[in-house]
Amino acid sequence: KKWAELRRRLSFEMVAGYKPQSQSQVTDECAIDRDQAAMELQLALGTAESFDSARKIYNQGGNSKMYAEVTLMSALTKDLVKSEFVYGRGTNGEEIVGKTRQSYSAGDIVIEIYYMTTDVQAYYVHCQVGGLAEPNLRGCFKDTGDLFIGGETYAY
């Protein structure tokens, strides 16, 4: 029992003084404060353009729940379940891992993939885009390439 308690304690960081008890990873949800800070920065500039930028961050996020919308060159050959692992490559050739945002049916050609996150808030996800004025593309899928899903390869 002591090992299990120690392991649990090391798995997740404190969030505003709260220790998640459910063993749920909440780093992605906690990143909404970064969207709030980005909006405040834009609003402080006081221009019409910066207000539009703040609205874009509000509507599209950028730090929390990042996902890629991918159009496949050929339709899915089988159904995919929500949270199915997806593997691809980033702009520097590094492996990028994600999970399907929802379930998909054989024949679908557009899928959405959540980028994987870590348990440490300081570097929970590397791809931060959405409505951000200064997006971080490191860790995002390449513009074109191959995805590996459930033993199948799909070009996009």
Sequence and secondary structure as in RCSB ss.txt:
>XXXX:A:sequence
KKWAELRRRLSFEMVAGYKPQSQSQVTDECAIDRDQAAMELQLALGTAESFDSARKIYNQGGNSKMYAEVTLMSA
LTKDLVKSEFVYGRGTNGEEIVGKTRQSYSAGDIVIEIYYMTTDVQAYYVHCQVGGLAEPNLRGCFKDTGDLFIG
GETYAY
>XXXX:A:secstr
 HHHHHHHHHHS  BTTB  SS    HHHHTHHHHHHHHHHHHHH SHHHHHHHHHHHHH SSSS EEEEE SS 
 SS B TT EEEEEBTTS EEEEEESS B TT  EEEEEE   S GGGS S B TT SS B TTSB SS EEEET
TEEEE 
